[in-house]
Amino acid sequence: MVKVANDGRLRDGDLPAAPSTRREWRSEVDVSGISLRLIAGLAATAQGSVQASAQRLDATVDSTLPLRQALTRSQAADRATDSVRSHGSVGVLAHCLVLTDAAELTAISGGDGDAIEAPGVVEALHRAGAAGLVASGLGRTAYRVVAAAAERSGLPLIEVPEGHIGAFTTEVLSAILEHQTAMLRRLEDADRALVQIVLAGGSLDELCEQVVGFLDGAAMVTTTDGRVIARAGSARELSHAEGLDCFDRTGRLLTESEPMGLARDERTGATRGSGRAAVRIVAGHLDHGVLMAFCSHRDLTADDVRLLERAATVAALAITKDQAVAAVESKYRAEFLRDALAGRAGSAADAAAHAASLGWDIDRPMVVVVAETDEDDDRTNRDPEEVRFLQQRFARAWTHAMAVRDPRGPVMGFSREVVALVGVPADADTERLMRSVTELVRVVRGDGGGGRRSFSAGVSRPITSVEALPQAYDEALSAVTVGRQMHGDGALTHVDGLGIYRLLALIPEGADLRRFVQDSLRELATDDSPEYAGLRETLAILLDTNMNVAETARRLFFHYNTLRYRIGRLEKMLGPFSTDPELRLTLALALKIHAMRGL
């Protein structure tokens, strides 16, 4: 608690009705205010007393309001939200300092001259989220009752001596006005500096550096799904930011759960102190990402958020400009890569030179990676514009991941897929190169949040020349298609891992494969009986172990005689496969086709 001198009493009728600087029913956007700690200092100067916890002294005040008007607003909010007796008027008086005197408090509370019913009034102000109560002219008994109620609820209480309330209120409003004027100047300075960066062709990193200059911390720009594309700040501040729980293990900002602006108290609706704040970067109806600020040594305020919002507007201009330029560049890049994948890029030397002019290096050992979203965009209920936006975002995710891990590697999004040419060591074996690609896929996939769509990817064999690109591209396409059929959505498959499935995938008509399975496995091709899945598993392990009954029984944890009984049942259903190698081959193929998805 903070205690200052207690002195004097106020005459009835001396309480001024100070105008409010708050717009009616403001609930979404905080307005600029001064701290209750500063107001407590003004009260101390006026020989008053302050009762509040140190934490509550950090609350902000941007307006004053007489008690009767404050209660009227609170009750009207209760009726409007139909939440009387259950939730109260949450936050309707947030950042508001309520003024009263002994006569008004006694009349409103319905008590006697000592304001015995004041606790109900204090509790109502607390539920409404008032920043504090300023009282004057209270008797000793009334003050003790009000002070006790304020201490129980946590509502800050300021007592101002008689004859000082007018000057005190004027000082408070003057301090608020001076603060708001200074904030407007700060925003104007920020606007000029930030716009100048865009006009001079500056980058998002430079914009972040300017934000850091105003907020003294760290700043980041992310895509809509949380990939960091620009950052600025000292190594210490960036390290502090990256260690917070708002990032996942891949370094992606959890935009789906991170609140915009400042965190709010669920009870009062007032903002809580926090060392970070985020705002969306929006241009027109398009969401381009998030601008986020971090500070390890202080809590960011509503004023800081307002500056971030200005910076986000400028960031939207920069991003829109970059996207317009990138769209033109992307067209030529896509045409070249498409020609190279089709074998139409000219000689190896010409293709390598052209790629170098685009910032790519294709004159080295590489693998081709093809990634496709698992959702079928041809059969989706999404709007075509939304599908196009999602595909562009998917391509940007790959571009960002490649820029960090292989900045000279070509990567391009097409209408249905993303193709990346990933550099690999010349002596890398399949296991080593798959570890590298798996890490790349992990970064693109993140934790699946932020609206990221599930995707599958296929990887070709390593190539050492541009002429081998068409074949490698075909291998990667086969790997992504068949890999999804083998392992389901989210598969990552190397072409060498396809085995016989690669040949099966060459049959264009799925109906022929289904008919082959039905003719070969007969009733086991269905799940009409619960035991069919178990019989298929028994058959598969028998074939895998080359009809080794003892090994099959061990793997299935069956008694030897139980397995012999099952083999007899299977041969009655399928034929004498234990003695017919041709039938075993047919059944082995049928089981593999049965395991393929999407047929």
C-alpha positions as CSV (number, residue, x, y, z in Angstrom):
1,M,0.0,0.0,0.0
2,V,1.0,3.6,-0.6
3,K,0.1,6.2,2.1
4,V,0.4,10.0,1.8
5,A,-0.7,12.7,4.2
6,N,-4.4,12.8,5.2
7,D,-5.8,16.2,5.7
8,G,-8.9,18.4,5.5
9,R,-12.5,17.9,4.2
10,L,-14.4,19.2,1.2
11,R,-17.5,21.4,1.4
12,D,-20.7,19.9,-0.1
13,G,-21.2,21.0,-3.7
14,D,-17.6,21.8,-4.5
15,L,-17.0,18.8,-6.7
16,P,-16.6,19.8,-10.3
17,A,-18.2,17.7,-13.1
18,A,-15.0,17.3,-15.2
19,P,-15.6,16.5,-18.9
20,S,-14.6,13.0,-20.1
21,T,-12.0,12.7,-22.8
22,R,-13.3,9.1,-23.6
23,R,-15.7,8.3,-26.5
24,E,-18.9,6.6,-25.2
25,W,-18.8,2.8,-25.0
26,R,-15.2,2.6,-26.3
27,S,-14.2,-1.1,-25.9
28,E,-11.9,-2.1,-28.7
29,V,-9.2,0.6,-28.8
30,D,-7.4,2.0,-25.8
31,V,-6.9,5.8,-25.8
32,S,-3.8,7.4,-24.5
33,G,-3.6,8.1,-20.7
34,I,-1.3,8.8,-17.8
35,S,-0.4,6.4,-15.0
36,L,-2.3,6.3,-11.7
37,R,1.1,6.6,-10.1
38,L,1.5,10.1,-11.6
39,I,-2.0,11.0,-10.3
40,A,-1.1,9.7,-6.9
41,G,1.8,12.1,-6.9
42,L,-0.5,15.0,-7.7
43,A,-2.7,13.9,-4.8
44,A,0.3,13.8,-2.5
45,T,1.1,17.4,-3.5
46,A,-2.4,18.4,-2.5
47,Q,-1.9,16.8,1.0
48,G,-4.2,13.9,0.1
49,S,-3.9,10.2,0.7
50,V,-3.6,7.3,-1.7
51,Q,-4.5,3.7,-1.0
52,A,-3.5,1.3,-3.8
53,S,-1.2,-1.6,-4.5
54,A,2.0,-0.9,-6.4
55,Q,0.6,-3.0,-9.3
56,R,-2.6,-1.0,-9.6
57,L,-0.6,2.3,-9.6
58,D,0.6,1.2,-13.1
59,A,-2.9,1.4,-14.5
60,T,-3.6,4.2,-17.0
61,V,-6.2,7.0,-16.7
62,D,-7.5,8.9,-19.7
63,S,-10.7,10.5,-18.3
64,T,-12.5,11.6,-15.2
65,L,-16.2,11.2,-14.4
66,P,-18.5,12.1,-11.5
67,L,-19.8,9.1,-9.5
68,R,-23.4,9.5,-10.5
69,Q,-22.6,9.5,-14.2
70,A,-20.2,6.6,-13.8
71,L,-22.9,4.4,-12.1
72,T,-25.4,5.4,-14.8
73,R,-23.0,4.3,-17.5
74,S,-22.3,1.1,-15.7
75,Q,-26.0,0.3,-15.2
76,A,-26.8,1.1,-18.8
77,A,-24.0,-1.2,-20.0
78,D,-25.4,-4.0,-17.7
79,R,-28.8,-3.7,-19.4
80,A,-27.3,-3.5,-22.9
81,T,-25.3,-6.7,-22.4
82,D,-28.0,-8.4,-20.4
83,S,-25.4,-9.5,-17.8
84,V,-26.7,-8.1,-14.6
85,R,-25.6,-10.1,-11.5
86,S,-23.5,-12.4,-13.6
87,H,-20.7,-10.5,-15.3
88,G,-21.2,-6.9,-14.5
89,S,-20.4,-4.0,-16.9
90,V,-17.0,-5.4,-17.9
91,G,-14.5,-2.7,-18.7
92,V,-17.0,0.1,-19.3
93,L,-15.2,2.3,-16.9
94,A,-11.7,1.1,-17.8
95,H,-9.1,3.9,-17.6
96,C,-11.7,6.2,-16.0
97,L,-11.1,8.0,-12.6
98,V,-14.4,8.4,-10.7
99,L,-14.9,11.6,-8.6
100,T,-17.2,11.9,-5.6
101,D,-17.8,13.7,-2.3
102,A,-19.4,12.8,1.0
103,A,-22.9,14.1,0.1
104,E,-23.1,12.4,-3.3
105,L,-21.7,9.1,-2.0
106,T,-24.2,9.1,0.9
107,A,-27.1,9.9,-1.4
108,I,-26.2,7.3,-4.0
109,S,-25.4,4.6,-1.5
110,G,-28.7,5.1,0.4
111,G,-26.8,5.1,3.8
112,D,-26.7,7.7,6.6
113,G,-24.3,10.5,7.0
114,D,-21.4,8.1,7.4
115,A,-22.1,6.4,4.0
116,I,-22.4,2.9,5.6
117,E,-23.7,1.5,2.3
118,A,-20.7,2.7,0.3
119,P,-19.2,-0.8,-0.1
120,G,-21.9,-1.6,-2.7
121,V,-20.9,1.5,-4.7
122,V,-17.2,0.6,-4.5
123,E,-17.8,-2.9,-5.6
124,A,-19.9,-1.7,-8.5
125,L,-17.1,0.6,-9.7
126,H,-14.6,-2.3,-9.3
127,R,-16.7,-4.6,-11.4
128,A,-17.0,-1.9,-14.1
129,G,-13.2,-1.7,-14.3
130,A,-12.8,1.9,-12.9
131,A,-9.1,2.9,-12.6
132,G,-9.8,4.4,-9.2
133,L,-12.1,6.4,-6.9
134,V,-11.3,10.0,-5.8
135,A,-13.2,11.0,-2.7
136,S,-13.3,14.2,-0.7
137,G,-15.0,15.6,2.4
138,L,-15.5,12.1,4.0
139,G,-15.9,11.8,7.7
140,R,-13.6,9.5,9.7
141,T,-16.2,6.7,9.8
142,A,-17.2,7.0,6.2
143,Y,-13.5,7.0,5.1
144,R,-12.8,3.9,7.1
145,V,-15.8,2.1,5.5
146,V,-14.9,3.2,2.0
147,A,-11.2,2.5,2.5
148,A,-12.0,-1.0,3.8
149,A,-14.3,-1.7,0.8
150,A,-11.6,-0.4,-1.6
151,E,-9.0,-2.6,0.0
152,R,-11.1,-5.7,-0.2
153,S,-11.9,-5.1,-3.9
154,G,-8.5,-3.8,-4.9
155,L,-10.0,-0.5,-6.2
156,P,-7.4,2.3,-5.7
157,L,-8.8,5.0,-3.4
158,I,-7.5,8.6,-3.4
159,E,-8.7,11.1,-0.8
160,V,-8.2,14.8,-1.6
161,P,-8.7,17.4,1.2
162,E,-11.5,19.9,1.2
163,G,-10.9,22.9,-1.1
164,H,-8.3,21.1,-3.3
165,I,-10.6,18.9,-5.5
166,G,-11.0,21.6,-8.2
167,A,-7.3,22.2,-8.6
168,F,-6.6,18.5,-8.4
169,T,-9.0,17.6,-11.2
170,T,-7.7,20.4,-13.3
171,E,-4.1,19.2,-12.8
172,V,-5.2,15.6,-13.8
173,L,-6.9,16.7,-17.0
174,S,-4.0,19.0,-17.9
175,A,-1.6,16.1,-17.4
176,I,-3.7,13.9,-19.6
177,L,-3.9,16.5,-22.3
178,E,-0.2,17.1,-22.2
179,H,0.5,13.4,-22.5
180,Q,-1.9,13.0,-25.5
181,T,-0.3,16.0,-27.2
182,A,3.1,14.5,-26.8
183,M,1.9,11.2,-28.1
184,L,0.5,12.9,-31.2
185,R,3.8,14.5,-31.8
186,R,5.5,11.2,-31.4
187,L,3.2,9.5,-33.9
188,E,3.7,12.3,-36.4
189,D,7.5,11.9,-36.1
190,A,7.1,8.1,-36.5
191,D,4.9,8.6,-39.6
192,R,7.4,10.9,-41.3
193,A,10.3,8.5,-40.5
194,L,8.5,5.4,-41.6
195,V,7.0,6.8,-44.8
196,Q,10.5,8.1,-45.7
197,I,11.8,4.6,-45.5
198,V,9.2,3.3,-48.0
199,L,9.7,6.3,-50.4
200,A,13.4,5.7,-50.3
201,G,12.9,2.1,-51.3
202,G,13.9,0.7,-47.9
203,S,13.2,-2.8,-46.7
204,L,11.1,-4.3,-44.0
205,D,14.2,-4.8,-41.9
206,E,14.9,-1.0,-42.1
207,L,11.3,-0.4,-41.0
208,C,11.8,-2.7,-38.0
209,E,15.0,-0.8,-37.1
210,Q,13.0,2.4,-37.1
211,V,10.3,0.9,-34.9
212,V,13.1,-0.3,-32.5
213,G,14.4,3.2,-32.4
214,F,11.0,4.4,-31.1
215,L,10.2,1.5,-28.7
216,D,13.7,0.5,-27.6
217,G,13.4,-3.3,-27.9
218,A,13.0,-5.7,-30.8
219,A,10.6,-5.7,-33.7
220,M,9.6,-8.4,-36.2
221,V,7.4,-8.7,-39.3
222,T,5.9,-12.1,-40.0
223,T,3.7,-13.6,-42.6
224,T,0.0,-14.4,-41.8
225,D,0.9,-17.8,-40.6
226,G,3.8,-16.6,-38.5
227,R,7.1,-17.0,-40.5
228,V,9.5,-14.2,-39.6
229,I,10.5,-12.3,-42.7
230,A,12.1,-9.2,-41.1
231,R,13.6,-8.4,-37.7
232,A,15.6,-5.8,-35.9
233,G,17.0,-5.1,-32.4
234,S,20.0,-5.9,-30.3
235,A,21.2,-9.5,-30.0
236,R,20.0,-9.5,-26.4
237,E,16.5,-8.3,-27.2
238,L,16.1,-10.7,-30.1
239,S,17.3,-13.6,-28.0
240,H,14.8,-12.6,-25.3
241,A,12.0,-12.4,-27.9
242,E,12.8,-15.7,-29.6
243,G,12.8,-17.5,-26.3
244,L,9.1,-16.5,-25.5
245,D,6.3,-19.0,-25.6
246,C,4.6,-17.2,-28.5
247,F,7.0,-19.0,-30.9
248,D,7.0,-22.7,-31.7
249,R,10.0,-25.0,-31.9
250,T,10.6,-24.0,-35.6
251,G,10.7,-20.3,-34.8
252,R,7.1,-19.6,-36.1
253,L,5.1,-17.0,-34.4
254,L,1.8,-18.6,-33.1
255,T,-0.4,-16.1,-34.9
256,E,-3.5,-18.2,-34.3
257,S,-3.2,-17.8,-30.5
258,E,-1.3,-14.5,-30.1
259,P,-3.7,-11.6,-29.2
260,M,-3.5,-8.5,-31.3
261,G,-2.8,-5.3,-29.4
262,L,-2.2,-5.7,-25.7
263,A,-3.4,-8.6,-23.6
264,R,-6.7,-7.8,-21.8
265,D,-8.0,-8.6,-18.4
266,E,-10.9,-11.0,-18.9
267,R,-12.8,-9.5,-16.0
268,T,-12.4,-5.7,-16.5
269,G,-11.5,-5.5,-20.2
270,A,-8.6,-3.4,-19.3
271,T,-5.2,-4.0,-20.9
272,R,-2.6,-5.8,-18.9
273,G,1.1,-4.9,-18.9
274,S,3.1,-7.1,-21.2
275,G,6.5,-7.0,-22.8
276,R,5.2,-7.7,-26.2
277,A,2.4,-6.4,-28.5
278,A,1.3,-7.3,-32.0
279,V,-0.8,-5.7,-34.7
280,R,-2.0,-6.9,-38.1
281,I,-0.6,-5.6,-41.4
282,V,-3.7,-5.1,-43.5
283,A,-4.1,-3.4,-46.9
284,G,-7.7,-3.2,-48.2
285,H,-9.3,-6.6,-47.4
286,L,-6.1,-8.5,-47.5
287,D,-4.1,-9.6,-44.4
288,H,-0.4,-9.4,-45.2
289,G,1.0,-10.5,-41.8
290,V,1.8,-9.3,-38.3
291,L,4.1,-6.6,-36.9
292,M,5.2,-7.4,-33.4
293,A,7.3,-5.5,-30.9
294,F,9.1,-6.9,-27.8
295,C,10.7,-5.2,-24.9
296,S,12.5,-7.1,-22.1
297,H,12.9,-4.2,-19.7
298,R,9.4,-2.6,-19.6
299,D,5.8,-3.2,-20.4
300,L,4.5,-1.9,-23.7
301,T,1.6,0.5,-23.5
302,A,-1.5,1.4,-25.6
303,D,0.6,4.3,-26.9
304,D,3.2,1.9,-28.2
305,V,0.5,-0.2,-29.9
306,R,-0.8,3.0,-31.6
307,L,2.7,3.6,-32.9
308,L,2.8,0.0,-34.1
309,E,-0.5,0.4,-35.9
310,R,1.0,3.4,-37.8
311,A,4.1,1.3,-38.6
312,A,1.9,-1.6,-39.8
313,T,0.1,0.7,-42.2
314,V,3.5,1.7,-43.7
315,A,4.6,-1.9,-43.7
316,A,1.5,-2.8,-45.7
317,L,2.6,-0.2,-48.3
318,A,6.1,-1.7,-48.4
319,I,4.7,-5.3,-48.7
320,T,2.3,-4.4,-51.4
321,K,5.0,-2.7,-53.4
322,D,7.4,-5.7,-52.9
323,Q,4.6,-8.1,-54.0
324,A,3.9,-6.1,-57.2
325,V,7.6,-6.2,-58.1
326,A,7.9,-9.9,-57.1
327,A,4.9,-10.8,-59.2
328,V,6.7,-9.6,-62.3
329,E,9.9,-11.2,-61.4
330,S,8.1,-14.4,-60.5
331,K,6.6,-14.7,-63.9
332,Y,10.0,-14.8,-65.6
333,R,11.4,-17.1,-62.9
334,A,8.5,-19.5,-63.2
335,E,8.8,-19.6,-67.0
336,F,12.5,-20.4,-66.9
337,L,12.1,-23.1,-64.2
338,R,9.2,-24.7,-66.1
339,D,11.4,-24.8,-69.3
340,A,14.3,-26.3,-67.4
341,L,12.1,-29.0,-65.9
342,A,10.8,-29.8,-69.3
343,G,14.2,-29.8,-70.9
344,R,13.7,-26.6,-73.0
345,A,16.2,-24.3,-71.2
346,G,18.9,-24.7,-73.9
347,S,22.4,-26.0,-73.3
348,A,23.7,-26.6,-69.8
349,A,25.9,-23.6,-69.9
350,D,23.2,-21.3,-71.1
351,A,20.7,-22.6,-68.5
352,A,23.2,-22.2,-65.7
353,A,24.0,-18.6,-66.8
354,H,20.4,-17.7,-67.0
355,A,19.7,-19.2,-63.6
356,A,22.7,-17.2,-62.2
357,S,21.1,-14.0,-63.5
358,L,18.0,-14.8,-61.5
359,G,20.1,-15.4,-58.3
360,W,20.0,-19.3,-58.6
361,D,22.8,-21.8,-58.8
362,I,21.9,-25.0,-60.7
363,D,25.4,-26.0,-61.7
364,R,25.9,-28.3,-58.7
365,P,24.6,-31.6,-57.3
366,M,20.9,-31.2,-56.5
367,V,17.7,-33.1,-55.8
368,V,14.3,-32.0,-57.0
369,V,11.6,-31.7,-54.3
370,V,7.9,-31.5,-55.4
371,A,5.4,-30.5,-52.7
372,E,1.6,-30.6,-53.1
373,T,-1.1,-29.7,-50.6
374,D,-3.1,-32.7,-49.6
375,E,-6.4,-30.9,-50.0
376,D,-7.8,-31.3,-53.5
377,D,-8.3,-27.8,-54.7
378,D,-10.3,-29.0,-57.8
379,R,-13.0,-30.4,-55.5
380,T,-12.9,-27.8,-52.7
381,N,-15.7,-25.6,-51.4
382,R,-13.3,-22.7,-51.1
383,D,-13.6,-19.6,-53.2
384,P,-11.2,-19.5,-56.1
385,E,-9.6,-16.3,-54.8
386,E,-9.1,-18.0,-51.4
387,V,-7.5,-21.1,-53.1
388,R,-5.2,-18.8,-55.0
389,F,-4.2,-16.9,-51.9
390,L,-3.5,-20.2,-49.9
391,Q,-1.4,-21.6,-52.8
392,Q,0.6,-18.3,-52.9
393,R,1.1,-18.5,-49.1
394,F,2.2,-22.1,-49.4
395,A,4.8,-21.1,-52.1
396,R,6.0,-18.2,-49.9
397,A,6.6,-20.7,-47.0
398,W,8.9,-22.7,-49.2
399,T,10.6,-19.6,-50.5
400,H,11.3,-18.4,-47.0
401,A,12.6,-21.8,-45.8
402,M,14.9,-22.1,-48.8
403,A,16.1,-18.5,-48.4
404,V,17.4,-19.4,-44.9
405,R,18.9,-22.9,-45.7
406,D,19.8,-22.7,-49.4
407,P,19.5,-19.1,-50.6
408,R,20.8,-20.0,-54.1
409,G,18.4,-22.9,-54.6
410,P,15.6,-22.3,-57.1
411,V,12.1,-22.6,-55.6
412,M,8.9,-21.7,-57.4
413,G,5.1,-22.2,-56.8
414,F,3.0,-23.3,-59.7
415,S,-0.8,-23.7,-59.8
416,R,-0.9,-27.1,-58.0
417,E,2.6,-27.6,-56.6
418,V,5.8,-26.1,-55.3
419,V,9.1,-27.2,-56.9
420,A,12.4,-26.7,-55.1
421,L,15.9,-27.6,-56.4
422,V,17.9,-28.3,-53.2
423,G,21.7,-28.4,-53.3
424,V,23.2,-31.6,-51.7
425,P,26.8,-32.7,-51.1
426,A,28.3,-34.6,-54.0
427,D,28.9,-37.7,-51.9
428,A,25.6,-37.7,-50.0
429,D,23.8,-41.0,-49.7
430,T,20.0,-41.3,-49.6
431,E,19.8,-41.2,-45.8
432,R,21.9,-38.1,-45.5
433,L,20.1,-36.1,-48.2
434,M,16.7,-37.1,-46.8
435,R,17.7,-35.7,-43.4
436,S,18.4,-32.4,-45.1
437,V,15.1,-32.4,-46.9
438,T,13.2,-33.5,-43.8
439,E,14.6,-30.5,-41.9
440,L,13.5,-28.2,-44.7
441,V,10.0,-29.8,-44.8
442,R,9.8,-29.5,-41.0
443,V,10.4,-25.8,-41.2
444,V,7.8,-25.3,-43.9
445,R,5.2,-27.4,-42.0
446,G,5.9,-25.8,-38.6
447,D,3.5,-27.2,-36.0
448,G,0.6,-27.1,-38.5
449,G,-0.9,-23.9,-37.0
450,G,-1.5,-20.5,-38.4
451,G,-3.7,-21.9,-41.1
452,R,-1.0,-24.0,-42.7
453,R,-2.4,-26.8,-44.9
454,S,-1.1,-30.3,-44.8
455,F,1.1,-31.3,-47.7
456,S,3.1,-34.2,-49.1
457,A,6.5,-34.1,-50.8
458,G,8.5,-36.3,-53.1
459,V,12.3,-36.3,-53.6
460,S,14.2,-37.3,-56.7
461,R,17.6,-39.0,-56.9
462,P,20.6,-36.6,-56.9
463,I,21.5,-35.1,-60.3
464,T,24.7,-33.4,-61.4
465,S,23.6,-31.7,-64.6
466,V,20.9,-29.5,-66.0
467,E,20.1,-32.1,-68.6
468,A,18.9,-34.5,-65.9
469,L,16.3,-32.1,-64.5
470,P,13.3,-33.5,-66.5
471,Q,14.0,-37.0,-65.3
472,A,14.5,-35.9,-61.7
473,Y,11.3,-33.9,-61.9
474,D,9.3,-36.9,-63.0
475,E,10.9,-39.0,-60.2
476,A,9.8,-36.4,-57.6
477,L,6.3,-36.2,-59.1
478,S,6.0,-40.0,-58.8
479,A,7.3,-39.9,-55.3
480,V,4.8,-37.4,-54.0
481,T,1.8,-39.0,-55.7
482,V,2.6,-42.6,-54.8
483,G,4.0,-41.7,-51.4
484,R,0.6,-40.1,-50.5
485,Q,-1.1,-43.3,-51.6
486,M,1.3,-45.5,-49.5
487,H,1.5,-43.4,-46.4
488,G,-1.4,-41.0,-46.5
489,D,-1.5,-37.2,-46.1
490,G,1.7,-35.5,-45.0
491,A,4.0,-38.1,-46.6
492,L,7.7,-37.4,-47.4
493,T,8.9,-40.0,-49.9
494,H,12.2,-40.6,-51.8
495,V,11.7,-42.1,-55.2
496,D,13.9,-45.1,-54.2
497,G,11.5,-45.9,-51.4
498,L,8.6,-46.6,-53.8
499,G,9.7,-50.1,-54.8
500,I,6.9,-52.0,-56.6
501,Y,4.5,-49.2,-55.9
502,R,6.2,-47.1,-58.6
503,L,5.2,-49.6,-61.2
504,L,1.7,-50.0,-59.9
505,A,1.3,-46.2,-60.1
506,L,1.9,-46.3,-63.8
507,I,-1.4,-48.0,-64.4
508,P,-3.6,-45.0,-65.2
509,E,-7.0,-46.5,-64.4
510,G,-7.6,-47.2,-60.7
511,A,-10.6,-49.3,-61.5
512,D,-8.3,-51.9,-63.1
513,L,-6.3,-52.1,-59.9
514,R,-9.4,-52.4,-57.8
515,R,-10.7,-55.2,-60.0
516,F,-7.4,-57.1,-59.7
517,V,-7.5,-56.8,-55.9
518,Q,-11.1,-58.1,-55.7
519,D,-10.4,-61.0,-58.1
520,S,-7.2,-62.0,-56.2
521,L,-8.2,-61.5,-52.5
522,R,-11.9,-62.2,-53.0
523,E,-13.8,-61.5,-49.8
524,L,-10.6,-60.5,-48.0
525,A,-10.6,-57.4,-50.3
526,T,-13.4,-56.0,-48.2
527,D,-14.0,-55.3,-44.5
528,D,-17.4,-57.0,-44.4
529,S,-16.3,-59.1,-41.5
530,P,-14.1,-57.9,-38.5
531,E,-11.8,-60.9,-39.0
532,Y,-10.8,-60.0,-42.5
533,A,-8.2,-57.4,-41.5
534,G,-6.5,-59.9,-39.2
535,L,-6.4,-62.5,-42.0
536,R,-4.9,-60.0,-44.4
537,E,-2.2,-59.2,-41.8
538,T,-1.5,-62.9,-41.3
539,L,-1.2,-63.4,-45.1
540,A,1.1,-60.4,-45.5
541,I,3.5,-61.6,-42.8
542,L,3.5,-65.1,-44.2
543,L,4.5,-63.8,-47.7
544,D,7.1,-61.4,-46.2
545,T,8.7,-64.3,-44.3
546,N,8.6,-66.5,-47.4
547,M,6.1,-68.9,-45.7
548,N,8.2,-69.3,-42.5
549,V,5.4,-70.5,-40.2
550,A,7.5,-70.3,-37.0
551,E,8.7,-66.7,-37.6
552,T,5.2,-65.6,-38.6
553,A,3.8,-67.1,-35.4
554,R,6.4,-65.3,-33.4
555,R,5.7,-61.9,-35.0
556,L,1.9,-62.3,-34.5
557,F,2.2,-63.8,-31.0
558,F,0.2,-66.8,-32.1
559,H,0.5,-70.4,-31.1
560,Y,1.9,-72.6,-33.9
561,N,-1.3,-74.6,-34.2
562,T,-3.4,-71.4,-34.3
563,L,-1.4,-70.2,-37.2
564,R,-1.7,-73.6,-39.0
565,Y,-5.5,-73.3,-38.6
566,R,-5.4,-69.8,-40.1
567,I,-3.3,-70.9,-43.0
568,G,-5.9,-73.6,-43.7
569,R,-8.7,-71.0,-43.7
570,L,-6.7,-68.7,-46.0
571,E,-6.1,-71.5,-48.6
572,K,-9.8,-72.4,-48.6
573,M,-10.6,-68.8,-49.4
574,L,-7.7,-67.9,-51.8
575,G,-6.2,-71.2,-53.1
576,P,-3.0,-73.2,-52.4
577,F,-0.6,-70.3,-52.1
578,S,1.7,-72.2,-49.7
579,T,2.7,-74.5,-52.7
580,D,2.0,-72.1,-55.6
581,P,4.7,-69.4,-56.1
582,E,2.7,-67.7,-58.9
583,L,-0.3,-67.4,-56.6
584,R,1.9,-66.0,-53.8
585,L,3.2,-63.3,-56.2
586,T,-0.3,-62.4,-57.2
587,L,-1.5,-62.2,-53.6
588,A,1.6,-60.1,-52.6
589,L,0.8,-57.6,-55.4
590,A,-2.9,-57.5,-54.5
591,L,-2.0,-56.8,-50.8
592,K,0.3,-53.9,-51.8
593,I,-2.4,-52.4,-54.1
594,H,-4.9,-52.8,-51.3
595,A,-2.7,-50.8,-49.1
596,M,-2.5,-47.9,-51.6
597,R,-4.8,-45.0,-50.8
598,G,-7.1,-43.1,-53.2
599,L,-7.8,-46.0,-55.5
